[in-house]
Amino acid sequence: MIEVFRHAGRSNLNFRDVVGGAHSRPLTKSKNPKVQDIVRQVVAGKAYIAIAITEPDVGTNVPGMKSTSKKVDGGYLISGKKLYNARLEQATHVIIFTQGTTGKVGELSVFVLPIDTPGLKIEHLSAHGLTGNSYGGLTFENVFVPEDYLIGTDGKGAEIFSEHFLYWRLMQAAAAIGTGEDALRQMADRLKSREAFGAPIGRFTHLQQPIGQHSIELRMAFSLAKEAAEQIDSGDYRGARAVICGLKAEGVEIALKAVDAATRAFGGEGYSTKVDLGDRLRDLNGLRIADGTTDVMRMEVVRWLYGKEFWEMAIEGKK
Ligand SMILES: Cc1cc2nc3c(=O)[nH]c(=O)nc-3n(C[C@H](O)[C@H](O)[C@H](O)COP(=O)(O)OP(=O)(O)OC[C@H]3O[C@@H](n4cnc5c(N)ncnc54)[C@H](O)[C@@H]3O)c2cc1C
């Protein structure tokens, strides 16, 4: 799978959703036939799943989200507002995270709803990149969700979040690596074909240097990504989390540097839409934020490799 995401990224970062089926994976946590039927629809290319976690006032601090759920006869009433969510205008279904009904902040619940459920209001925002999908928000006030559409256990949603996003971050890193690799291929071709002052610009060794540096950095990242994918395949999500968070950060950042170098080697053409390098830059900038920002992913690496006291020191001001 990781090779497929890398390959998709080489062509266009938006293609990562085609192979990934977007956020359908959490649905496999449900044994309910109605939810399993949605997964079958995804496999048949008839359903597409958005995920709504981020809110206007709460993003990185997922456990502190404000959306709520309340137990009622036959299901739940959910209320809240989500913002900066992709895919809502293309999706057939949306996975919504809320606080669970246990009353303890951070004990989250996860629901899947058809996107046309009465009471779900979609808001559109224009975005700078990753334009293959929409970008916007979702408002819902006392929307009834039947029991069947609770994913996993009420209050245990954080575990679903954590497992799904380890997988998803790893695949985003692989797609970003592919995006950077193809930019370097374009750059190498350009160095051979473009002449300045009567000879190929490839004679300027400062233009060769980034190809040498970033191609190996990207390969190093991909080797590590394959190791992490094997860990996930063996079910060792805990063991893989530091490396995956690190790859989500560094895979995207290295790819950005590679694309930036390629863009500059194309001169004025690099700034035009004759080449796709500008799109690659904007798409990677989106990925730098989506699914956990680079800064936060680096904090996660320190937390999981050196101890959670570092996270507590930073976030809770603990001594
Ligand atoms: C292209 C794109 C697609 C997206 N798709 C979705 C989607 O489908 N569904 C969805 O729910 N959300 C989606 N998001 C939202 C995204 O997940 C959040 O924007 C992201 O998690 C950051 O949250 P925030 O915007 O609230 O930033 P904040 O959490 O407010 O962070 C603001 C700044 O503070 C820094 N920061 C915050 N906490 C820490 C910390 N602990 N340590 C160090 N630095 C910190 C951040 O790095 C950032 O620079 C998408 C975003 C983008 C750009």
Ligand as a Chemical Component Dictionary entry (heavy atoms), coordinates in Angstrom:
data_LIG
# 
_chem_comp.id                   LIG 
_chem_comp.type                 NON-POLYMER 
_chem_comp.pdbx_formal_charge   0 
_chem_comp.three_letter_code    LIG 
# 
loop_
_chem_comp_atom.comp_id 
_chem_comp_atom.atom_id 
_chem_comp_atom.alt_atom_id 
_chem_comp_atom.type_symbol 
_chem_comp_atom.charge 
_chem_comp_atom.model_Cartn_x 
_chem_comp_atom.model_Cartn_y 
_chem_comp_atom.model_Cartn_z 
_chem_comp_atom.pdbx_ordinal 
LIG C1  C1  C 0 -5.455  20.605 3.622  1  
LIG C2  C2  C 0 -6.053  20.336 4.958  2  
LIG C3  C3  C 0 -6.952  19.304 5.091  3  
LIG C4  C4  C 0 -7.542  19.052 6.340  4  
LIG N1  N1  N 0 -8.467  18.074 6.435  5  
LIG C5  C5  C 0 -9.099  17.864 7.601  6  
LIG C6  C6  C 0 -10.154 16.907 7.681  7  
LIG O1  O1  O 0 -10.485 16.258 6.702  8  
LIG N2  N2  N 0 -10.785 16.735 8.869  9  
LIG C7  C7  C 0 -10.444 17.455 9.981  10 
LIG O2  O2  O 0 -11.063 17.264 11.017 11 
LIG N3  N3  N 0 -9.449  18.372 9.930  12 
LIG C8  C8  C 0 -8.768  18.600 8.773  13 
LIG N4  N4  N 0 -7.783  19.550 8.678  14 
LIG C9  C9  C 0 -7.460  20.343 9.855  15 
LIG C10 C10 C 0 -6.102  19.996 10.452 16 
LIG O3  O3  O 0 -6.085  18.658 10.935 17 
LIG C11 C11 C 0 -5.803  21.015 11.559 18 
LIG O4  O4  O 0 -5.752  22.296 10.939 19 
LIG C12 C12 C 0 -4.511  20.726 12.266 20 
LIG O5  O5  O 0 -4.623  19.545 13.035 21 
LIG C13 C13 C 0 -4.080  21.878 13.185 22 
LIG O6  O6  O 0 -5.135  22.305 13.983 23 
LIG P1  P1  P 0 -5.484  23.881 14.042 24 
LIG O7  O7  O 0 -5.679  24.367 12.670 25 
LIG O8  O8  O 0 -6.578  24.081 15.005 26 
LIG O9  O9  O 0 -4.163  24.535 14.584 27 
LIG P2  P2  P 0 -3.795  24.751 16.122 28 
LIG O10 O10 O 0 -3.940  23.479 16.867 29 
LIG O11 O11 O 0 -4.523  25.943 16.612 30 
LIG O12 O12 O 0 -2.258  25.089 15.983 31 
LIG C14 C14 C 0 -1.827  26.413 15.626 32 
LIG C15 C15 C 0 -0.296  26.432 15.627 33 
LIG O13 O13 O 0 0.195   26.044 16.932 34 
LIG C16 C16 C 0 1.068   24.919 16.807 35 
LIG N5  N5  N 0 0.808   23.992 17.907 36 
LIG C17 C17 C 0 -0.390  23.620 18.434 37 
LIG N6  N6  N 0 -0.221  22.709 19.407 38 
LIG C18 C18 C 0 1.112   22.482 19.494 39 
LIG C19 C19 C 0 1.928   21.639 20.299 40 
LIG N7  N7  N 0 1.404   20.813 21.195 41 
LIG N8  N8  N 0 3.253   21.656 20.112 42 
LIG C20 C20 C 0 3.817   22.468 19.168 43 
LIG N9  N9  N 0 3.097   23.296 18.372 44 
LIG C21 C21 C 0 1.772   23.310 18.542 45 
LIG C22 C22 C 0 0.702   24.271 15.473 46 
LIG O14 O14 O 0 1.799   23.563 14.914 47 
LIG C23 C23 C 0 0.307   25.464 14.633 48 
LIG O15 O15 O 0 1.462   26.036 14.066 49 
LIG C24 C24 C 0 -7.183  19.839 7.464  50 
LIG C25 C25 C 0 -6.251  20.871 7.315  51 
LIG C26 C26 C 0 -5.703  21.132 6.080  52 
LIG C27 C27 C 0 -4.715  22.255 5.946  53 
# 
loop_
_chem_comp_bond.comp_id 
_chem_comp_bond.atom_id_1 
_chem_comp_bond.atom_id_2 
_chem_comp_bond.value_order 
_chem_comp_bond.pdbx_ordinal 
LIG C1  C2  SING 1  
LIG C2  C3  SING 2  
LIG C2  C26 DOUB 3  
LIG C3  C4  DOUB 4  
LIG C4  N1  SING 5  
LIG C4  C24 SING 6  
LIG N1  C5  DOUB 7  
LIG C5  C6  SING 8  
LIG C5  C8  SING 9  
LIG C6  O1  DOUB 10 
LIG C6  N2  SING 11 
LIG N2  C7  SING 12 
LIG C7  O2  DOUB 13 
LIG C7  N3  SING 14 
LIG N3  C8  DOUB 15 
LIG C8  N4  SING 16 
LIG N4  C9  SING 17 
LIG N4  C24 SING 18 
LIG C9  C10 SING 19 
LIG C10 O3  SING 20 
LIG C10 C11 SING 21 
LIG C11 O4  SING 22 
LIG C11 C12 SING 23 
LIG C12 O5  SING 24 
LIG C12 C13 SING 25 
LIG C13 O6  SING 26 
LIG O6  P1  SING 27 
LIG P1  O7  DOUB 28 
LIG P1  O8  SING 29 
LIG P1  O9  SING 30 
LIG O9  P2  SING 31 
LIG P2  O10 DOUB 32 
LIG P2  O11 SING 33 
LIG P2  O12 SING 34 
LIG O12 C14 SING 35 
LIG C14 C15 SING 36 
LIG C15 O13 SING 37 
LIG C15 C23 SING 38 
LIG O13 C16 SING 39 
LIG C16 N5  SING 40 
LIG C16 C22 SING 41 
LIG N5  C17 SING 42 
LIG N5  C21 SING 43 
LIG C17 N6  DOUB 44 
LIG N6  C18 SING 45 
LIG C18 C19 SING 46 
LIG C18 C21 DOUB 47 
LIG C19 N7  SING 48 
LIG C19 N8  DOUB 49 
LIG N8  C20 SING 50 
LIG C20 N9  DOUB 51 
LIG N9  C21 SING 52 
LIG C22 O14 SING 53 
LIG C22 C23 SING 54 
LIG C23 O15 SING 55 
LIG C24 C25 DOUB 56 
LIG C25 C26 SING 57 
LIG C26 C27 SING 58 
# 
